[in-house]
Amino acid sequence: MTKQEQKRALRQTMRCLESQLSDRYKTQSSQKICAHLLAMPEYQASSTIFCFVGTAHEIDTRPILTHALESGKRVCVPLCTAPGIMELREISSLADLAPGAHGILEPDPARCGVVDTDEVDLAVLPCLCCNHLGHRLGQGGGYYDRFLSHYRGGTVLLCREKLLRQEIPLEPHDYPVPWVLTETCLYEDGMPERLG
């Protein structure tokens, strides 16, 4: 089985597993993960953050986006512009978001300006699953792989503890993320670190 076939099989497994998680667990884990992220010194020290807008199957990042905006941080979120290609667009309010082509909340390109990757202090990324070392399995579009290939700032991956896996199929273009944050632990380069 090729790495791509392994990834496809794992995606199917993880989507099935995620669909079986209780709404209560999803809500509570999202709340704890967001609270932990807001307590990270790296978040508190950041001026510009890039954060995904969580879908129903991902961590609900609205508390992060709201807190960052209320704290006077510059906030940018992804705008998918072509298959595998996304831009970072600055928002001033959650009202700047509307459902895009795939039903994912995206910024209005007419109102939200482009932010250069080099301006981002902290990037908050999603995954279907990952391991403690920050190897992530995404949805397969390659959007975040391309972002990570030229981004050199701080990066944290949000993942529910129940979706962590030991083995993630890796290809040469897969970049590890230094921090993995779950509802119970922050892993830095694979090692459990401080929380709160």
C-alpha positions in Angstrom: 0.0 0.0 0.0 1.4 3.4 -1.0 1.6 6.3 1.5 -1.3 8.0 -0.3 -3.4 4.9 0.0 -2.5 4.6 3.7 -3.5 8.2 4.2 -6.8 7.7 2.4 -7.6 4.7 4.6 -6.7 6.5 7.8 -8.8 9.5 6.8 -11.8 7.2 6.3 -11.1 5.6 9.7 -10.7 8.9 11.5 -13.8 10.5 10.0 -15.8 7.5 11.2 -14.2 7.7 14.6 -14.8 11.5 14.8 -18.5 11.0 13.9 -18.9 8.6 16.8 -17.6 11.1 19.4 -20.4 12.5 21.6 -21.5 16.1 21.2 -20.7 16.7 24.9 -17.1 15.4 24.5 -16.6 17.6 21.4 -17.9 20.7 23.1 -15.9 20.2 26.3 -12.7 19.3 24.5 -13.0 22.3 22.2 -13.6 24.6 25.2 -10.5 23.2 27.0 -8.3 23.3 24.0 -9.2 26.9 23.3 -8.7 27.9 27.0 -5.3 26.2 26.9 -4.3 28.0 23.7 -5.3 31.4 25.1 -3.0 30.7 28.1 0.0 29.9 26.0 2.7 32.6 26.4 3.3 32.3 22.6 -0.3 33.3 21.9 -0.2 36.1 24.5 3.0 37.5 23.0 1.7 37.3 19.4 0.6 40.4 17.5 -0.6 38.7 14.4 -2.2 35.2 14.5 -3.4 32.9 11.7 -6.2 30.6 12.8 -8.4 28.2 10.9 -12.2 28.6 11.3 -13.4 25.2 12.8 -16.1 23.2 11.0 -18.6 21.0 12.9 -16.0 18.2 12.7 -13.1 20.3 14.0 -12.2 22.3 17.1 -14.6 25.2 17.5 -12.1 28.1 17.2 -14.6 31.0 17.6 -13.4 31.6 21.2 -9.9 32.0 20.0 -10.8 34.3 17.1 -13.1 36.4 19.4 -10.5 36.7 22.1 -7.8 37.6 19.7 -9.9 40.3 18.1 -11.0 41.7 21.5 -7.4 41.8 22.6 -6.4 44.0 19.6 -4.5 41.3 17.8 -4.3 41.2 14.0 -6.3 38.1 13.0 -6.2 36.3 9.7 -8.0 33.2 8.5 -7.8 31.0 5.4 -9.5 31.8 2.1 -9.3 29.0 -0.4 -8.7 30.5 -3.8 -7.9 27.4 -5.9 -7.5 23.7 -5.3 -4.7 23.4 -2.7 -4.1 27.1 -2.6 -5.2 29.5 0.2 -4.6 33.1 1.1 -4.4 34.6 4.6 -7.1 37.3 4.9 -7.4 39.7 7.8 -10.8 39.9 9.6 -12.0 42.6 12.0 -15.0 40.6 13.2 -16.6 37.2 12.9 -19.3 39.0 10.8 -16.6 39.1 8.1 -17.1 35.3 7.7 -19.6 33.6 5.4 -20.0 30.1 4.0 -17.6 29.5 1.1 -17.7 26.9 -1.7 -17.4 23.9 0.6 -19.7 25.3 3.3 -16.6 26.4 5.4 -16.8 29.9 6.9 -14.4 32.1 4.9 -13.5 35.8 4.9 -15.1 38.1 2.3 -12.3 38.8 -0.2 -13.9 42.2 -1.1 -13.5 43.4 2.5 -10.7 41.4 4.0 -7.1 42.2 2.9 -4.3 39.7 2.2 -1.8 39.2 5.0 1.8 38.0 4.1 2.8 34.7 5.7 6.0 36.4 7.1 3.8 38.8 9.2 2.2 35.9 11.2 3.6 35.3 14.7 1.5 32.3 15.6 -0.4 29.9 13.3 -3.2 27.7 14.7 -3.8 24.7 12.4 -6.4 21.9 12.2 -6.0 18.2 11.5 -8.1 15.0 11.2 -5.6 13.4 13.5 -1.9 13.7 14.4 0.7 12.2 16.7 2.7 13.7 19.6 5.5 14.6 17.3 3.3 17.0 15.3 2.9 14.8 12.2 -0.6 15.7 11.0 -3.1 14.1 8.7 -5.3 16.7 7.0 -8.3 16.5 4.7 -6.0 15.8 1.7 -6.2 19.1 -0.1 -2.6 20.1 0.6 -3.5 23.7 1.7 -1.7 23.6 5.0 1.3 21.6 3.6 1.9 24.4 1.2 1.5 26.9 4.0 4.0 25.1 6.2 6.5 24.7 3.4 7.3 28.5 3.6 6.1 29.5 7.1 8.8 29.7 9.8 6.9 31.2 12.7 5.4 29.5 15.8 2.8 26.8 14.9 0.4 24.9 17.1 -1.8 22.0 16.0 -5.2 21.5 17.7 -6.3 17.9 18.1 -8.7 16.1 20.5 -6.9 13.6 22.7 -9.2 10.7 21.4 -8.0 11.4 17.8 -4.3 11.2 18.5 -2.5 8.3 16.7 1.0 6.9 17.1 1.6 6.3 13.4 0.9 8.8 10.7 1.8 8.0 7.1 4.4 10.6 5.9 5.5 11.8 2.5 8.4 14.2 1.8 6.1 17.2 1.6 4.7 16.6 5.1 6.1 19.1 7.7 5.8 18.4 11.4 4.3 21.1 13.7 6.3 21.8 16.9 3.3 22.1 19.3 0.4 19.7 19.6 -2.4 20.9 21.9 -5.1 18.6 23.2 -7.7 19.1 26.0 -5.3 17.4 28.4 -1.7 18.2 27.3 0.6 20.4 25.3 3.3 18.4 23.5 6.4 20.2 22.3 8.5 18.3 19.8 6.8 15.1 21.1 7.4 15.8 24.8 4.5 16.7 27.2 4.9 20.3 28.3 3.3 22.8 30.6 -0.4 23.7 30.4 -2.0 26.9 31.7 
